[in-house]
Structure formats: C-alpha cells, structure tokens
Amino acid sequence: MLKWLSPIILSALLAGCEDPNWHTSDISDIMPDLDLSLVDENGEQVEEDAYTGKTTLLYFGYTHCPDVCPTSLARMTAAIKKLDESARDDIQVLFVSVDPERDTPARLRQYTDVFGPQFIGLTGNTEQLDELTNRYRVSYGYGDKDANGNYDVSHSSGIFVFNAQGDARLLMRNSDPIPSMVSDLKRLMARG
C-alpha cells in the first residue's frame, strides 16, 4: 500500500516547490502584445512605444458609463494602492474610450484624474478603435439615443495586463478578488 502512496506524496511535495499559478488568467500565449495608435487625453497622437517601460493595464470603456467602468477603475485603483510606492510608479492604466463622440481628450483627462495619476485616457476615431478592439478580440456597440441624446455603450469589462516590454501576460476580470489582482501584479512586476 505504501508503494503507490509514495509517488503521490512525492508529487505533492514537488508541486509545492513550483511557482504558484497565476490567480488571474494567463494570456501570454493567446493574445498579441501591446500595439495601438490613438489620441491621448492631451490631444496628442500616441503609439504603444509611449507606454513601454511600465506594467500596463488596458481597459475599454467610456466616461458616461453608469456602473461597470467606475467600478472596474475603482477596483484597479484599490489594487494599485496596495502596491508599495515604487511599484505604483511603475504601473499605468490605459483607459480607452470607445465613445469618442462624447469623450474628448479634456473629458478623458478630467475623468481619469479622479482615479489616480496612473490612469491615462485614450480614444480615437472609429477605424483606430475598431483596429484595437479587433486586435484584443473585444466588441463594443451603441444603444439608441433617448430624447436627450443620451445613449449607452456596450463594451468589454476585461483588463488586459502587459509587462514592461509590452508583452501580453494576464486578463483580469471584475470577478477576480483584489488580493488576487495585487498578487499577480507584484509577481509580474518582479519578473521585469
């Protein structure tokens, strides 16, 4: 009986020596690296190379979003605040608005400033947004305008995480606990 039990115990002990699995979803082999051409919250045309050198979180949304965006961005803020100060300086969040009709650069800057200095607003024309959302396999769409011209925008709520070199590494979701997000961000940043 102990003969077959020994390999099981040995396997269990060896498994404890390996790196732990990511708490969020590892996308390093299935998603493309950071690549974008958009307008930032200062009205400047930017490419992905403006954002290399820091761990980058990429999120698609819009400033008039009633619930999903503010909740997601607040969760990212909470996770970032749990990092030590030097790590906070080495992380950035790219908030890409898929509602360029309403989200001007000035509006984006005002919105992202609420969440912290790590947040940067980006947007673009339909062609630029379609190219980027297609690249990361996310969709967005516009609801019908009401009598006041207001409308909802459907969009992804996933957070794409890239290492400092711009390589796709993780996908975080609103269902991921903040401690799991923090743990994975620390682990990713420690790897360089």
Phi, psi and omega per residue, in radians:
M1 nan -0.677 -3.141
L2 -1.232 -0.415 3.125
K3 -1.032 -0.806 -3.113
W4 -1.407 -0.369 3.137
L5 -1.327 -0.590 -3.112
S6 -1.021 -0.826 3.113
P7 -1.088 -0.605 3.127
I8 -1.154 -0.796 3.137
I9 -1.131 -0.765 3.125
L10 -1.057 -0.765 3.106
S11 -1.069 -0.730 3.136
A12 -1.131 -0.719 3.124
L13 -1.166 -0.743 3.123
L14 -1.152 -0.631 3.119
A15 -1.077 -0.576 3.124
G16 -1.206 -0.289 -3.138
C17 -1.531 -0.306 -3.122
E18 -1.335 2.812 3.027
D19 -1.017 2.439 3.081
P20 -1.187 2.703 3.088
N21 -1.177 2.735 3.024
W22 -1.105 2.576 3.067
H23 -1.416 -0.517 3.101
T24 -1.794 -3.058 -3.025
S25 -1.469 2.200 3.081
D26 -1.390 2.065 -3.127
I27 -2.029 0.260 -3.002
S28 -1.072 -0.459 -3.128
D29 -1.769 -0.025 -3.060
I30 -2.155 -0.216 -3.130
M31 -2.075 2.596 -3.128
P32 -1.308 2.806 3.115
D33 -1.202 2.946 -3.114
L34 -1.082 2.207 -3.132
D35 -2.719 2.034 -3.112
L36 -2.681 2.777 3.034
S37 -2.518 1.761 -3.030
L38 -2.442 -3.076 3.060
V39 -1.926 2.292 -3.126
D40 -1.526 3.138 -3.066
E41 -1.233 -0.056 3.031
N42 -1.775 0.068 3.127
G43 1.441 0.202 -3.117
E44 -1.682 2.473 3.031
Q45 -1.244 2.276 -3.121
V46 -2.299 2.683 3.061
E47 -2.079 3.020 -3.096
E48 -1.054 -0.525 -3.093
D49 -1.126 -0.303 3.063
A50 -1.209 -0.250 -3.041
Y51 -2.085 0.125 3.050
T52 -1.369 2.779 -3.129
G53 1.779 -0.199 3.101
K54 -2.346 2.655 2.978
T55 -1.121 2.315 -3.016
T56 -2.160 2.277 3.017
L57 -1.844 2.256 -3.115
L58 -1.995 2.185 -3.089
Y59 -2.371 2.374 3.111
F60 -1.790 2.334 3.133
G61 -3.002 -2.673 3.090
Y62 -2.830 2.656 -2.991
T63 -1.245 -0.375 3.129
H64 -1.558 0.098 -3.136
C65 -1.074 2.212 -3.054
P66 -1.336 -0.420 -3.019
D67 -2.559 -0.879 -3.012
V68 -1.112 -0.872 -3.103
C69 -1.098 -0.917 -3.132
P70 -1.046 -0.626 3.115
T71 -1.171 -0.811 -3.140
S72 -1.090 -0.793 -3.124
L73 -1.178 -0.639 3.084
A74 -1.143 -0.643 3.091
R75 -1.148 -0.696 3.084
M76 -1.123 -0.719 3.093
T77 -1.049 -0.791 3.137
A78 -1.070 -0.726 3.125
A79 -1.146 -0.779 -3.125
I80 -1.090 -0.689 -3.133
K81 -1.136 -0.350 3.120
K82 -1.467 -0.131 3.062
L83 -1.457 2.714 3.082
D84 -1.235 2.880 -2.982
E85 -1.027 -0.731 -3.134
S86 -1.134 -0.638 3.105
A87 -1.180 -0.637 3.117
R88 -1.079 -0.547 3.115
D89 -1.290 -0.290 -3.091
D90 -1.857 0.423 3.125
I91 -2.352 2.575 3.093
Q92 -2.521 2.636 3.117
V93 -2.072 2.108 3.073
L94 -1.692 1.912 3.122
F95 -1.662 1.833 -3.083
V96 -1.679 1.973 3.104
S97 -1.388 2.260 3.058
V98 -1.734 0.370 3.127
D99 -2.242 1.118 -3.057
P100 -1.141 -0.341 3.127
E101 -1.088 -0.694 -3.120
R102 -1.792 -0.470 -3.038
D103 -1.658 1.466 3.056
T104 -1.265 2.865 3.064
P105 -0.947 -0.736 -3.137
A106 -1.113 -0.723 3.107
R107 -1.122 -0.724 3.111
L108 -1.094 -0.770 3.138
R109 -1.063 -0.789 3.122
Q110 -1.051 -0.716 -3.108
Y111 -1.223 -0.861 -3.078
T112 -1.201 -0.521 3.112
D113 -1.021 -0.497 -3.141
V114 -1.120 -0.564 -3.028
F115 -1.589 -0.322 3.073
G116 2.384 2.927 -3.076
P117 -1.202 -0.255 3.136
Q118 -1.384 -0.184 -3.024
F119 -1.647 2.296 -3.106
I120 -2.249 2.196 3.122
G121 -1.523 2.392 3.107
L122 -2.380 2.652 3.002
T123 -2.739 -3.052 3.138
G124 -3.002 -3.075 3.077
N125 -1.379 3.046 -3.089
T126 -1.001 -0.727 -3.134
E127 -1.093 -0.785 3.131
Q128 -1.116 -0.773 -3.131
L129 -1.155 -0.715 3.120
D130 -1.117 -0.703 3.120
E131 -1.075 -0.772 -3.116
L132 -1.231 -0.799 -3.122
T133 -1.168 -0.632 3.064
N134 -1.132 -0.666 3.139
R135 -1.023 -0.705 -3.091
Y136 -1.794 0.246 3.012
R137 0.993 0.734 3.055
V138 -2.069 2.761 -3.138
S139 -2.168 2.855 3.030
Y140 -2.643 2.753 -3.136
G141 -2.811 2.808 -3.065
Y142 -1.904 2.382 3.042
G143 -1.432 3.036 3.110
D144 -1.228 2.520 3.100
K145 -1.298 2.463 3.064
D146 -1.499 -3.033 -3.091
A147 -1.051 -0.461 3.142
N148 -1.652 0.074 3.134
G149 1.493 0.088 3.121
N150 -1.436 2.636 3.127
Y151 -2.696 2.741 3.075
D152 -1.657 2.737 3.076
V153 -2.180 2.143 3.055
S154 -1.467 2.489 -3.096
H155 -2.801 2.885 3.096
S156 -1.212 2.674 3.059
S157 -2.033 0.176 3.117
G158 -1.317 2.644 3.105
I159 -1.997 2.005 3.104
F160 -1.527 2.314 -3.100
V161 -2.047 2.256 -3.125
F162 -2.077 2.532 3.085
N163 -1.326 -3.125 -3.063
A164 -1.114 -0.357 3.099
Q165 -1.549 -0.039 3.136
G166 1.532 0.236 3.119
D167 -1.453 2.305 3.096
A168 -1.125 2.290 -3.105
R169 -2.243 -0.791 -2.999
L170 -2.398 2.725 2.948
L171 -2.155 2.123 3.099
M172 -1.876 2.562 -3.119
R173 -2.161 2.849 3.116
N174 -1.097 -0.359 3.128
S175 -1.426 -0.198 3.115
D176 -1.289 2.250 3.101
P177 -1.105 2.542 -3.133
I178 -0.986 -0.736 3.100
P179 -1.032 -0.586 3.084
S180 -1.171 -0.729 3.098
M181 -1.067 -0.804 -3.129
V182 -1.079 -0.810 -3.140
S183 -1.018 -0.797 -3.120
D184 -1.213 -0.647 3.092
L185 -1.114 -0.772 3.115
K186 -1.063 -0.799 -3.114
R187 -1.094 -0.765 3.138
L188 -1.129 -0.771 -3.113
M189 -1.180 -0.559 3.119
A190 -1.199 -0.481 3.129
R191 -1.351 -0.259 3.113
G192 1.484 nan nan
